[in-house]
Amino acid sequence: MADYPILYSFRRCPYAMRARMAVMQSGVVCELREVVLRDKPESMIELSPKGTVPVLQLQDGTILDESLDVMRWALAANDPEDWLDLDDDLDALINRLDGDFKDSLDHYKYHVRFPEHPQSYYRGQGEKFLSDMESRLVANDCKGLSAPRTTFADIAVFPFVRQFAFVDKAWFDDAPYPLLQAWIKRHIEGDLFLSVMTKYPAWKPGDDVLLFGGRNR
């Protein structure tokens, strides 16, 4: 049995990013195995044949290979700022994020693969979600998407909106979303995000154990 849960992750993946942020926030300690997506370790594929990150192997053998499940597992162990004290429409928000918005984001970022429409069209589709996020921030004193503070929703959404913003940062900085711009800046510059964005070498069998987490213990 491993001494710690094992977390396969990839620093730049937004799904893995939100999982790492929740793990770090909770203070849970995991063995981190950084993945190169073009050369995924066989041990990860054996645990989760779909081959996406994050993948978390618990010490009892349970496998969690959905980022939201990893987030909930970590925060169930320790939730120091009550991120799981959620509003009723969280599921609807996450479904929109991981559905229509993620689809628009992929088309916007990789628009050359989707020549049916210009890049601006895909950006416009994604803006429907950005506009809703701006309205949510207005309703919550500019502090959070679901409450006037950071909650599960903010951390689940942030890595994807960040990715959208950086497709064309000059455009985003001039777009009519001042509260969303400030919200992204606050998270990007925050200690939590910075703490999970350390660059690690790709893991390979036989490497020393690399521990990750423990921030709020």
TORKOL-4160 file (C-alpha; in steps of 0.2 Angstrom, whole numbers, padded with zeros to 4 digits, m for minus):
217
<pt num="1" X="0000" Y="0000" Z="0000"/>
<pt num="2" X="0007" Y="0017" Z="m0004"/>
<pt num="3" X="0010" Y="0029" Z="0010"/>
<pt num="4" X="0000" Y="0043" Z="0002"/>
<pt num="5" X="m0014" Y="0044" Z="m0012"/>
<pt num="6" X="m0006" Y="0045" Z="m0029"/>
<pt num="7" X="m0011" Y="0060" Z="m0040"/>
<pt num="8" X="m0007" Y="0060" Z="m0058"/>
<pt num="9" X="m0008" Y="0077" Z="m0065"/>
<pt num="10" X="m0003" Y="0089" Z="m0079"/>
<pt num="11" X="0001" Y="0107" Z="m0074"/>
<pt num="12" X="m0007" Y="0116" Z="m0088"/>
<pt num="13" X="m0023" Y="0106" Z="m0089"/>
<pt num="14" X="m0038" Y="0116" Z="m0082"/>
<pt num="15" X="m0046" Y="0100" Z="m0076"/>
<pt num="16" X="m0030" Y="0095" Z="m0067"/>
<pt num="17" X="m0027" Y="0113" Z="m0061"/>
<pt num="18" X="m0044" Y="0114" Z="m0052"/>
<pt num="19" X="m0041" Y="0097" Z="m0044"/>
<pt num="20" X="m0024" Y="0103" Z="m0038"/>
<pt num="21" X="m0031" Y="0119" Z="m0031"/>
<pt num="22" X="m0043" Y="0109" Z="m0020"/>
<pt num="23" X="m0030" Y="0097" Z="m0014"/>
<pt num="24" X="m0019" Y="0111" Z="m0009"/>
<pt num="25" X="m0033" Y="0121" Z="m0001"/>
<pt num="26" X="m0038" Y="0106" Z="0009"/>
<pt num="27" X="m0021" Y="0102" Z="0016"/>
<pt num="28" X="m0022" Y="0084" Z="0010"/>
<pt num="29" X="m0005" Y="0077" Z="0005"/>
<pt num="30" X="m0003" Y="0066" Z="m0010"/>
<pt num="31" X="0011" Y="0059" Z="m0020"/>
<pt num="32" X="0012" Y="0069" Z="m0036"/>
<pt num="33" X="0016" Y="0061" Z="m0053"/>
<pt num="34" X="0017" Y="0074" Z="m0066"/>
<pt num="35" X="0012" Y="0068" Z="m0083"/>
<pt num="36" X="0017" Y="0072" Z="m0101"/>
<pt num="37" X="0001" Y="0070" Z="m0111"/>
<pt num="38" X="0010" Y="0064" Z="m0127"/>
<pt num="39" X="0019" Y="0050" Z="m0116"/>
<pt num="40" X="0007" Y="0045" Z="m0103"/>
<pt num="41" X="0013" Y="0032" Z="m0090"/>
<pt num="42" X="0007" Y="0015" Z="m0092"/>
<pt num="43" X="0003" Y="0015" Z="m0073"/>
<pt num="44" X="m0010" Y="0029" Z="m0076"/>
<pt num="45" X="m0018" Y="0021" Z="m0091"/>
<pt num="46" X="m0020" Y="0005" Z="m0081"/>
<pt num="47" X="m0029" Y="0015" Z="m0068"/>
<pt num="48" X="m0040" Y="0025" Z="m0080"/>
<pt num="49" X="m0040" Y="0019" Z="m0098"/>
<pt num="50" X="m0048" Y="0035" Z="m0104"/>
<pt num="51" X="m0030" Y="0043" Z="m0102"/>
<pt num="52" X="m0035" Y="0060" Z="m0095"/>
<pt num="53" X="m0029" Y="0069" Z="m0080"/>
<pt num="54" X="m0032" Y="0071" Z="m0065"/>
<pt num="55" X="m0032" Y="0053" Z="m0059"/>
<pt num="56" X="m0031" Y="0050" Z="m0041"/>
<pt num="57" X="m0028" Y="0033" Z="m0033"/>
<pt num="58" X="m0033" Y="0032" Z="m0015"/>
<pt num="59" X="m0024" Y="0020" Z="m0003"/>
<pt num="60" X="m0039" Y="0008" Z="m0002"/>
<pt num="61" X="m0038" Y="0006" Z="m0021"/>
<pt num="62" X="m0052" Y="0018" Z="m0026"/>
<pt num="63" X="m0049" Y="0027" Z="m0042"/>
<pt num="64" X="m0056" Y="0045" Z="m0045"/>
<pt num="65" X="m0053" Y="0051" Z="m0063"/>
<pt num="66" X="m0065" Y="0066" Z="m0064"/>
<pt num="67" X="m0058" Y="0082" Z="m0058"/>
<pt num="68" X="m0074" Y="0087" Z="m0048"/>
<pt num="69" X="m0073" Y="0071" Z="m0039"/>
<pt num="70" X="m0055" Y="0074" Z="m0034"/>
<pt num="71" X="m0060" Y="0091" Z="m0028"/>
<pt num="72" X="m0075" Y="0085" Z="m0017"/>
<pt num="73" X="m0064" Y="0071" Z="m0010"/>
<pt num="74" X="m0051" Y="0083" Z="m0004"/>
<pt num="75" X="m0063" Y="0096" Z="0003"/>
<pt num="76" X="m0073" Y="0082" Z="0012"/>
<pt num="77" X="m0057" Y="0078" Z="0021"/>
<pt num="78" X="m0054" Y="0097" Z="0026"/>
<pt num="79" X="m0063" Y="0112" Z="0020"/>
<pt num="80" X="m0055" Y="0127" Z="0030"/>
<pt num="81" X="m0065" Y="0140" Z="0021"/>
<pt num="82" X="m0082" Y="0131" Z="0018"/>
<pt num="83" X="m0080" Y="0130" Z="m0001"/>
<pt num="84" X="m0093" Y="0116" Z="m0001"/>
<pt num="85" X="m0106" Y="0127" Z="0007"/>
<pt num="86" X="m0114" Y="0129" Z="m0010"/>
<pt num="87" X="m0129" Y="0137" Z="m0019"/>
<pt num="88" X="m0143" Y="0127" Z="m0027"/>
<pt num="89" X="m0138" Y="0130" Z="m0045"/>
<pt num="90" X="m0120" Y="0124" Z="m0044"/>
<pt num="91" X="m0124" Y="0108" Z="m0054"/>
<pt num="92" X="m0132" Y="0119" Z="m0068"/>
<pt num="93" X="m0117" Y="0131" Z="m0068"/>
<pt num="94" X="m0104" Y="0117" Z="m0069"/>
<pt num="95" X="m0114" Y="0108" Z="m0083"/>
<pt num="96" X="m0113" Y="0124" Z="m0093"/>
<pt num="97" X="m0095" Y="0126" Z="m0090"/>
<pt num="98" X="m0090" Y="0109" Z="m0094"/>
<pt num="99" X="m0102" Y="0108" Z="m0109"/>
<pt num="100" X="m0106" Y="0123" Z="m0120"/>
<pt num="101" X="m0092" Y="0134" Z="m0113"/>
<pt num="102" X="m0078" Y="0121" Z="m0114"/>
<pt num="103" X="m0084" Y="0117" Z="m0132"/>
<pt num="104" X="m0083" Y="0136" Z="m0136"/>
<pt num="105" X="m0066" Y="0137" Z="m0128"/>
<pt num="106" X="m0059" Y="0123" Z="m0138"/>
<pt num="107" X="m0066" Y="0130" Z="m0154"/>
<pt num="108" X="m0060" Y="0147" Z="m0150"/>
<pt num="109" X="m0042" Y="0142" Z="m0145"/>
<pt num="110" X="m0040" Y="0129" Z="m0159"/>
<pt num="111" X="m0050" Y="0139" Z="m0172"/>
<pt num="112" X="m0039" Y="0133" Z="m0187"/>
<pt num="113" X="m0046" Y="0116" Z="m0184"/>
<pt num="114" X="m0064" Y="0122" Z="m0186"/>
<pt num="115" X="m0065" Y="0133" Z="m0202"/>
<pt num="116" X="m0084" Y="0133" Z="m0203"/>
<pt num="117" X="m0083" Y="0149" Z="m0193"/>
<pt num="118" X="m0071" Y="0163" Z="m0190"/>
<pt num="119" X="m0062" Y="0164" Z="m0173"/>
<pt num="120" X="m0073" Y="0179" Z="m0168"/>
<pt num="121" X="m0089" Y="0168" Z="m0169"/>
<pt num="122" X="m0082" Y="0155" Z="m0157"/>
<pt num="123" X="m0077" Y="0169" Z="m0145"/>
<pt num="124" X="m0094" Y="0176" Z="m0146"/>
<pt num="125" X="m0102" Y="0159" Z="m0141"/>
<pt num="126" X="m0090" Y="0159" Z="m0126"/>
<pt num="127" X="m0095" Y="0176" Z="m0121"/>
<pt num="128" X="m0112" Y="0171" Z="m0117"/>
<pt num="129" X="m0104" Y="0162" Z="m0102"/>
<pt num="130" X="m0093" Y="0177" Z="m0098"/>
<pt num="131" X="m0107" Y="0188" Z="m0097"/>
<pt num="132" X="m0116" Y="0177" Z="m0085"/>
<pt num="133" X="m0101" Y="0176" Z="m0074"/>
<pt num="134" X="m0100" Y="0195" Z="m0074"/>
<pt num="135" X="m0118" Y="0196" Z="m0068"/>
<pt num="136" X="m0114" Y="0184" Z="m0054"/>
<pt num="137" X="m0100" Y="0194" Z="m0048"/>
<pt num="138" X="m0111" Y="0210" Z="m0048"/>
<pt num="139" X="m0123" Y="0200" Z="m0037"/>
<pt num="140" X="m0110" Y="0195" Z="m0025"/>
<pt num="141" X="m0101" Y="0211" Z="m0022"/>
<pt num="142" X="m0087" Y="0207" Z="m0035"/>
<pt num="143" X="m0080" Y="0193" Z="m0023"/>
<pt num="144" X="m0087" Y="0177" Z="m0030"/>
<pt num="145" X="m0098" Y="0168" Z="m0042"/>
<pt num="146" X="m0110" Y="0159" Z="m0030"/>
<pt num="147" X="m0107" Y="0170" Z="m0014"/>
<pt num="148" X="m0098" Y="0186" Z="m0009"/>
<pt num="149" X="m0082" Y="0175" Z="m0006"/>
<pt num="150" X="m0073" Y="0161" Z="m0015"/>
<pt num="151" X="m0082" Y="0144" Z="m0015"/>
<pt num="152" X="m0081" Y="0128" Z="m0025"/>
<pt num="153" X="m0089" Y="0136" Z="m0040"/>
<pt num="154" X="m0075" Y="0149" Z="m0042"/>
<pt num="155" X="m0061" Y="0136" Z="m0041"/>
<pt num="156" X="m0070" Y="0125" Z="m0053"/>
<pt num="157" X="m0073" Y="0139" Z="m0066"/>
<pt num="158" X="m0057" Y="0149" Z="m0064"/>
<pt num="159" X="m0045" Y="0138" Z="m0074"/>
<pt num="160" X="m0056" Y="0138" Z="m0089"/>
<pt num="161" X="m0060" Y="0156" Z="m0089"/>
<pt num="162" X="m0042" Y="0160" Z="m0087"/>
<pt num="163" X="m0038" Y="0149" Z="m0102"/>
<pt num="164" X="m0051" Y="0158" Z="m0113"/>
<pt num="165" X="m0044" Y="0175" Z="m0107"/>
<pt num="166" X="m0027" Y="0170" Z="m0113"/>
<pt num="167" X="m0031" Y="0165" Z="m0130"/>
<pt num="168" X="m0031" Y="0184" Z="m0135"/>
<pt num="169" X="m0026" Y="0193" Z="m0119"/>
<pt num="170" X="m0027" Y="0210" Z="m0127"/>
<pt num="171" X="m0045" Y="0207" Z="m0133"/>
<pt num="172" X="m0050" Y="0201" Z="m0116"/>
<pt num="173" X="m0042" Y="0216" Z="m0106"/>
<pt num="174" X="m0052" Y="0228" Z="m0117"/>
<pt num="175" X="m0068" Y="0217" Z="m0116"/>
<pt num="176" X="m0083" Y="0224" Z="m0106"/>
<pt num="177" X="m0081" Y="0212" Z="m0091"/>
<pt num="178" X="m0071" Y="0223" Z="m0078"/>
<pt num="179" X="m0077" Y="0212" Z="m0063"/>
<pt num="180" X="m0072" Y="0196" Z="m0072"/>
<pt num="181" X="m0055" Y="0203" Z="m0076"/>
<pt num="182" X="m0052" Y="0208" Z="m0058"/>
<pt num="183" X="m0058" Y="0191" Z="m0052"/>
<pt num="184" X="m0046" Y="0182" Z="m0064"/>
<pt num="185" X="m0032" Y="0194" Z="m0059"/>
<pt num="186" X="m0035" Y="0191" Z="m0041"/>
<pt num="187" X="m0035" Y="0172" Z="m0043"/>
<pt num="188" X="m0019" Y="0172" Z="m0054"/>
<pt num="189" X="m0010" Y="0182" Z="m0042"/>
<pt num="190" X="m0016" Y="0173" Z="m0027"/>
<pt num="191" X="m0005" Y="0162" Z="m0016"/>
<pt num="192" X="m0016" Y="0146" Z="m0019"/>
<pt num="193" X="m0014" Y="0147" Z="m0038"/>
<pt num="194" X="0004" Y="0151" Z="m0037"/>
<pt num="195" X="0007" Y="0136" Z="m0025"/>
<pt num="196" X="0000" Y="0124" Z="m0037"/>
<pt num="197" X="0009" Y="0130" Z="m0053"/>
<pt num="198" X="0027" Y="0125" Z="m0048"/>
<pt num="199" X="0034" Y="0116" Z="m0063"/>
<pt num="200" X="0039" Y="0098" Z="m0060"/>
<pt num="201" X="0049" Y="0085" Z="m0071"/>
<pt num="202" X="0038" Y="0072" Z="m0079"/>
<pt num="203" X="0037" Y="0057" Z="m0067"/>
<pt num="204" X="0044" Y="0040" Z="m0072"/>
<pt num="205" X="0044" Y="0023" Z="m0063"/>
<pt num="206" X="0058" Y="0023" Z="m0050"/>
<pt num="207" X="0058" Y="0041" Z="m0046"/>
<pt num="208" X="0058" Y="0047" Z="m0028"/>
<pt num="209" X="0041" Y="0051" Z="m0021"/>
<pt num="210" X="0036" Y="0069" Z="m0023"/>
<pt num="211" X="0024" Y="0075" Z="m0010"/>
<pt num="212" X="0011" Y="0088" Z="m0015"/>
<pt num="213" X="m0001" Y="0097" Z="m0003"/>
<pt num="214" X="m0002" Y="0101" Z="0016"/>
<pt num="215" X="m0005" Y="0119" Z="0014"/>
<pt num="216" X="m0019" Y="0121" Z="0027"/>
<pt num="217" X="m0015" Y="0107" Z="0039"/>
